[in-house]
Amino acid sequence: MHHALYQLLGCADTVILGKQRQIRLAVCCLLAKGHLLIEDIPGVGKTTLSHALAQLFGLAYQRIQFTSDILPADIIGSSVFDNRQNSFGFHPGPLFNQMILADEINRATPKAQSALLEAMEERQVTVEGQTYRLPEPFFVIATQNPSYQIGTFPLPESQLDRFLMRIELGYPNRQAERELLMGQPRHGLIKSLPVYLPAEKLAALQQEAGKVHAAPALLDYLLAIVEFTRQSDDYSCGLSPRAGLSLLAAAKAWAFMDQRQAVLPEDVQAVLPAVAGHRLLAGSHDSAAAVAPILQQVAVL
């Protein structure tokens, strides 16, 4: 299945031009069973990336446009009275799909944002005391505009911590943008994309990625990183135990994508900015700068 995975990455590169690393990080996040936050200015391909991944993995996809007046029931669903049955029945909302694009999530109020918390953590929602399981796999890609733009409500740290990774796409380079201008519209390309790894194969890949070996010395290195963030004056709040687990899961998935059976320190370092940047400096848009003190001062054991 590695061959299909490489084909998938190559195909995604033809849609999102010049962003191979960001695409690889997004797929790594999916293999690690995590949720992805993409923060960038409008128009750089955030929505296109999410739609392309859903198509390539053959996942049921739903875009939810977050606005200032959206309500939790608009996301989760609600109970509606059925005259024929003379009872209330639950009508699932758009959240009940395998891949959700929470578009411009920070334009919604905190009340609406919090509607995603249980779904992202527990893969279920509770409505009027009744629990409903979400489809498997369940993957949330949320996009948000920079906090300095008008009409945004910053995500609280508790919700940021639910996202395994945060990435930024940025502007394409000159050659990639030239190809973009000369090529056909992206939405047309997405519709023609084949399904390389359907849901059952994706589940198998996720299991295999989770089995990648992490040696005691590697765990010591990861623990040294976590402890450094908690003791350093560079950060007001260090990495939580959940963040440590996320870092390990992402490093295993990164190693798996390179067809290795054991995690190396380089794997941890490769995913560290995307996993830790938004947790350490929530207001910073530069994940690489956020983790620079860690890479400079924490020695590989």
C-alpha positions as a Python dict, from the first residue, in 0.01 Angstrom:
ca = {
    (1, 'M'): (0, 0, 0),
    (2, 'H'): (301, 229, 22),
    (3, 'H'): (300, 248, -357),
    (4, 'A'): (-60, 373, -352),
    (5, 'L'): (35, 623, -81),
    (6, 'Y'): (316, 765, -294),
    (7, 'Q'): (82, 785, -593),
    (8, 'L'): (-168, 972, -377),
    (9, 'L'): (95, 1225, -267),
    (10, 'G'): (210, 1275, -625),
    (11, 'C'): (-146, 1325, -746),
    (12, 'A'): (-216, 1578, -471),
    (13, 'D'): (96, 1768, -586),
    (14, 'T'): (-66, 1822, -926),
    (15, 'V'): (-360, 2000, -761),
    (16, 'I'): (-186, 2198, -484),
    (17, 'L'): (123, 2314, -670),
    (18, 'G'): (455, 2367, -495),
    (19, 'K'): (336, 2257, -149),
    (20, 'Q'): (478, 1905, -120),
    (21, 'R'): (575, 1936, 247),
    (22, 'Q'): (238, 2075, 354),
    (23, 'I'): (59, 1796, 167),
    (24, 'R'): (284, 1537, 330),
    (25, 'L'): (214, 1683, 674),
    (26, 'A'): (-162, 1675, 609),
    (27, 'V'): (-147, 1307, 507),
    (28, 'C'): (76, 1234, 806),
    (29, 'C'): (-188, 1393, 1031),
    (30, 'L'): (-455, 1169, 880),
    (31, 'L'): (-244, 855, 927),
    (32, 'A'): (-191, 956, 1292),
    (33, 'K'): (-572, 978, 1336),
    (34, 'G'): (-555, 1347, 1415),
    (35, 'H'): (-733, 1666, 1310),
    (36, 'L'): (-571, 1941, 1106),
    (37, 'L'): (-584, 2320, 1137),
    (38, 'I'): (-479, 2527, 837),
    (39, 'E'): (-420, 2893, 917),
    (40, 'D'): (-355, 3134, 632),
    (41, 'I'): (-494, 3423, 436),
    (42, 'P'): (-789, 3361, 200),
    (43, 'G'): (-723, 3225, -147),
    (44, 'V'): (-407, 3015, -102),
    (45, 'G'): (-571, 2672, -139),
    (46, 'K'): (-690, 2567, 207),
    (47, 'T'): (-1030, 2446, 88),
    (48, 'T'): (-884, 2291, -226),
    (49, 'L'): (-640, 2083, -21),
    (50, 'S'): (-911, 1943, 204),
    (51, 'H'): (-1139, 1859, -88),
    (52, 'A'): (-854, 1692, -279),
    (53, 'L'): (-762, 1473, 19),
    (54, 'A'): (-1124, 1366, 66),
    (55, 'Q'): (-1142, 1269, -302),
    (56, 'L'): (-811, 1080, -300),
    (57, 'F'): (-909, 883, 12),
    (58, 'G'): (-1267, 828, -105),
    (59, 'L'): (-1416, 984, 208),
    (60, 'A'): (-1765, 1129, 245),
    (61, 'Y'): (-1692, 1502, 250),
    (62, 'Q'): (-1889, 1796, 386),
    (63, 'R'): (-1796, 2161, 403),
    (64, 'I'): (-1942, 2365, 690),
    (65, 'Q'): (-1910, 2740, 643),
    (66, 'F'): (-1866, 2896, 986),
    (67, 'T'): (-2022, 3240, 1028),
    (68, 'S'): (-2097, 3466, 1321),
    (69, 'D'): (-2461, 3348, 1338),
    (70, 'I'): (-2411, 2972, 1302),
    (71, 'L'): (-2557, 2765, 1588),
    (72, 'P'): (-2443, 2431, 1732),
    (73, 'A'): (-2760, 2265, 1597),
    (74, 'D'): (-2660, 2378, 1246),
    (75, 'I'): (-2346, 2165, 1285),
    (76, 'I'): (-2455, 1867, 1494),
    (77, 'G'): (-2822, 1834, 1401),
    (78, 'S'): (-3139, 1856, 1605),
    (79, 'S'): (-3451, 1672, 1711),
    (80, 'V'): (-3752, 1738, 1490),
    (81, 'F'): (-4111, 1642, 1567),
    (82, 'D'): (-4256, 1385, 1326),
    (83, 'N'): (-4633, 1417, 1296),
    (84, 'R'): (-4671, 1070, 1147),
    (85, 'Q'): (-4481, 902, 1429),
    (86, 'N'): (-4605, 1150, 1691),
    (87, 'S'): (-4256, 1169, 1836),
    (88, 'F'): (-3928, 1354, 1805),
    (89, 'G'): (-3659, 1211, 1579),
    (90, 'F'): (-3296, 1314, 1547),
    (91, 'H'): (-3196, 1463, 1213),
    (92, 'P'): (-2815, 1443, 1176),
    (93, 'G'): (-2635, 1760, 1078),
    (94, 'P'): (-2345, 1798, 834),
    (95, 'L'): (-2102, 1680, 1103),
    (96, 'F'): (-2203, 1321, 1026),
    (97, 'N'): (-1953, 1269, 746),
    (98, 'Q'): (-1608, 1111, 730),
    (99, 'M'): (-1419, 1431, 646),
    (100, 'I'): (-1540, 1770, 763),
    (101, 'L'): (-1408, 2102, 642),
    (102, 'A'): (-1479, 2356, 916),
    (103, 'D'): (-1421, 2656, 692),
    (104, 'E'): (-1316, 2981, 859),
    (105, 'I'): (-1379, 2832, 1203),
    (106, 'N'): (-1265, 3146, 1384),
    (107, 'R'): (-1543, 3353, 1227),
    (108, 'A'): (-1795, 3165, 1444),
    (109, 'T'): (-1870, 3247, 1807),
    (110, 'P'): (-1709, 3039, 2084),
    (111, 'K'): (-2044, 2865, 2143),
    (112, 'A'): (-2048, 2730, 1789),
    (113, 'Q'): (-1678, 2647, 1797),
    (114, 'S'): (-1727, 2438, 2110),
    (115, 'A'): (-1981, 2220, 1926),
    (116, 'L'): (-1685, 2049, 1762),
    (117, 'L'): (-1500, 1967, 2085),
    (118, 'E'): (-1677, 1643, 2180),
    (119, 'A'): (-1689, 1531, 1819),
    (120, 'M'): (-1315, 1579, 1767),
    (121, 'E'): (-1213, 1414, 2093),
    (122, 'E'): (-1470, 1137, 2138),
    (123, 'R'): (-1587, 1077, 1779),
    (124, 'Q'): (-1944, 1114, 1904),
    (125, 'V'): (-2201, 1382, 1985),
    (126, 'T'): (-2467, 1404, 2255),
    (127, 'V'): (-2806, 1561, 2182),
    (128, 'E'): (-3072, 1578, 2453),
    (129, 'G'): (-2901, 1304, 2654),
    (130, 'Q'): (-2870, 1067, 2358),
    (131, 'T'): (-2525, 978, 2222),
    (132, 'Y'): (-2468, 932, 1850),
    (133, 'R'): (-2151, 783, 1705),
    (134, 'L'): (-1984, 959, 1415),
    (135, 'P'): (-1868, 776, 1100),
    (136, 'E'): (-1530, 603, 1085),
    (137, 'P'): (-1286, 737, 994),
    (138, 'F'): (-1367, 1086, 1118),
    (139, 'F'): (-1130, 1366, 1027),
    (140, 'V'): (-1173, 1742, 1076),
    (141, 'I'): (-981, 1995, 870),
    (142, 'A'): (-1045, 2345, 1000),
    (143, 'T'): (-932, 2660, 827),
    (144, 'Q'): (-895, 2995, 992),
    (145, 'N'): (-796, 3342, 885),
    (146, 'P'): (-518, 3524, 1070),
    (147, 'S'): (-645, 3675, 1395),
    (148, 'Y'): (-561, 4029, 1284),
    (149, 'Q'): (-831, 4012, 1014),
    (150, 'I'): (-1174, 4163, 1081),
    (151, 'G'): (-1449, 3949, 1232),
    (152, 'T'): (-1250, 3670, 1393),
    (153, 'F'): (-1291, 3500, 1732),
    (154, 'P'): (-960, 3342, 1840),
    (155, 'L'): (-977, 2972, 1920),
    (156, 'P'): (-916, 2905, 2292),
    (157, 'E'): (-620, 2693, 2393),
    (158, 'S'): (-849, 2401, 2482),
    (159, 'Q'): (-974, 2382, 2125),
    (160, 'L'): (-635, 2442, 1966),
    (161, 'D'): (-508, 2142, 2162),
    (162, 'R'): (-764, 1920, 1985),
    (163, 'F'): (-584, 1973, 1655),
    (164, 'L'): (-291, 1738, 1616),
    (165, 'M'): (-126, 1972, 1364),
    (166, 'R'): (-143, 2327, 1240),
    (167, 'I'): (11, 2417, 906),
    (168, 'E'): (36, 2724, 686),
    (169, 'L'): (30, 2705, 306),
    (170, 'G'): (170, 3044, 212),
    (171, 'Y'): (204, 3191, -136),
    (172, 'P'): (320, 2958, -416),
    (173, 'N'): (657, 3015, -579),
    (174, 'R'): (673, 3186, -917),
    (175, 'Q'): (690, 2865, -1122),
    (176, 'A'): (402, 2701, -935),
    (177, 'E'): (186, 3010, -972),
    (178, 'R'): (265, 3026, -1343),
    (179, 'E'): (149, 2666, -1382),
    (180, 'L'): (-159, 2753, -1183),
    (181, 'L'): (-242, 3043, -1417),
    (182, 'M'): (-189, 2829, -1728),
    (183, 'G'): (-374, 2522, -1602),
    (184, 'Q'): (-740, 2435, -1569),
    (185, 'P'): (-953, 2537, -1268),
    (186, 'R'): (-871, 2340, -955),
    (187, 'H'): (-1229, 2226, -888),
    (188, 'G'): (-1229, 2056, -1227),
    (189, 'L'): (-911, 1869, -1142),
    (190, 'I'): (-1047, 1754, -807),
    (191, 'K'): (-1354, 1596, -966),
    (192, 'S'): (-1131, 1384, -1190),
    (193, 'L'): (-903, 1257, -912),
    (194, 'P'): (-906, 879, -857),
    (195, 'V'): (-951, 712, -519),
    (196, 'Y'): (-612, 565, -424),
    (197, 'L'): (-678, 456, -65),
    (198, 'P'): (-1043, 395, 26),
    (199, 'A'): (-1157, 398, 389),
    (200, 'E'): (-1078, 32, 465),
    (201, 'K'): (-722, 66, 333),
    (202, 'L'): (-677, 394, 518),
    (203, 'A'): (-777, 219, 842),
    (204, 'A'): (-515, -50, 775),
    (205, 'L'): (-248, 215, 713),
    (206, 'Q'): (-340, 394, 1036),
    (207, 'Q'): (-298, 69, 1230),
    (208, 'E'): (39, -1, 1069),
    (209, 'A'): (159, 352, 1140),
    (210, 'G'): (66, 310, 1505),
    (211, 'K'): (283, -4, 1527),
    (212, 'V'): (605, 175, 1429),
    (213, 'H'): (860, 112, 1706),
    (214, 'A'): (973, 391, 1938),
    (215, 'A'): (1290, 293, 2127),
    (216, 'P'): (1343, 395, 2492),
    (217, 'A'): (1610, 645, 2385),
    (218, 'L'): (1363, 805, 2143),
    (219, 'L'): (1102, 833, 2417),
    (220, 'D'): (1364, 996, 2642),
    (221, 'Y'): (1430, 1253, 2369),
    (222, 'L'): (1060, 1324, 2334),
    (223, 'L'): (1025, 1359, 2711),
    (224, 'A'): (1321, 1598, 2716),
    (225, 'I'): (1140, 1817, 2463),
    (226, 'V'): (819, 1817, 2667),
    (227, 'E'): (1003, 1895, 2991),
    (228, 'F'): (1200, 2175, 2824),
    (229, 'T'): (880, 2353, 2718),
    (230, 'R'): (748, 2335, 3073),
    (231, 'Q'): (1064, 2479, 3228),
    (232, 'S'): (1170, 2733, 2965),
    (233, 'D'): (1093, 3103, 3003),
    (234, 'D'): (1027, 3115, 2628),
    (235, 'Y'): (681, 2965, 2682),
    (236, 'S'): (405, 3064, 2921),
    (237, 'C'): (259, 2714, 2907),
    (238, 'G'): (442, 2393, 2822),
    (239, 'L'): (327, 2095, 2619),
    (240, 'S'): (54, 1885, 2780),
    (241, 'P'): (55, 1504, 2804),
    (242, 'R'): (-191, 1503, 2512),
    (243, 'A'): (59, 1706, 2310),
    (244, 'G'): (332, 1452, 2391),
    (245, 'L'): (111, 1168, 2267),
    (246, 'S'): (30, 1367, 1954),
    (247, 'L'): (398, 1429, 1887),
    (248, 'L'): (475, 1058, 1917),
    (249, 'A'): (182, 958, 1693),
    (250, 'A'): (284, 1210, 1427),
    (251, 'A'): (649, 1100, 1439),
    (252, 'K'): (543, 736, 1395),
    (253, 'A'): (328, 827, 1095),
    (254, 'W'): (616, 1029, 944),
    (255, 'A'): (853, 734, 984),
    (256, 'F'): (590, 500, 836),
    (257, 'M'): (561, 720, 527),
    (258, 'D'): (936, 675, 481),
    (259, 'Q'): (890, 295, 510),
    (260, 'R'): (1085, 269, 834),
    (261, 'Q'): (989, 44, 1124),
    (262, 'A'): (1138, 264, 1396),
    (263, 'V'): (1111, 634, 1480),
    (264, 'L'): (1424, 848, 1451),
    (265, 'P'): (1489, 1184, 1622),
    (266, 'E'): (1470, 1338, 1276),
    (267, 'D'): (1108, 1225, 1253),
    (268, 'V'): (1024, 1405, 1576),
    (269, 'Q'): (1202, 1718, 1454),
    (270, 'A'): (1022, 1705, 1117),
    (271, 'V'): (673, 1714, 1270),
    (272, 'L'): (755, 1925, 1578),
    (273, 'P'): (668, 2269, 1429),
    (274, 'A'): (328, 2150, 1305),
    (275, 'V'): (245, 1964, 1628),
    (276, 'A'): (381, 2204, 1889),
    (277, 'G'): (375, 2552, 1732),
    (278, 'H'): (8, 2630, 1797),
    (279, 'R'): (22, 2481, 2146),
    (280, 'L'): (322, 2677, 2267),
    (281, 'L'): (255, 3021, 2118),
    (282, 'A'): (-115, 3039, 2033),
    (283, 'G'): (-90, 3392, 1895),
    (284, 'S'): (213, 3321, 1676),
    (285, 'H'): (181, 3247, 1306),
    (286, 'D'): (539, 3118, 1274),
    (287, 'S'): (553, 2759, 1396),
    (288, 'A'): (919, 2722, 1303),
    (289, 'A'): (1015, 3018, 1521),
    (290, 'A'): (802, 2883, 1807),
    (291, 'V'): (998, 2557, 1824),
    (292, 'A'): (1342, 2699, 1735),
    (293, 'P'): (1458, 2714, 2103),
    (294, 'I'): (1369, 2345, 2142),
    (295, 'L'): (1569, 2233, 1840),
    (296, 'Q'): (1864, 2449, 1945),
    (297, 'Q'): (1880, 2355, 2314),
    (298, 'V'): (1742, 2003, 2355),
    (299, 'A'): (2014, 1753, 2273),
    (300, 'V'): (1942, 1427, 2093),
    (301, 'L'): (1999, 1151, 2350),
}
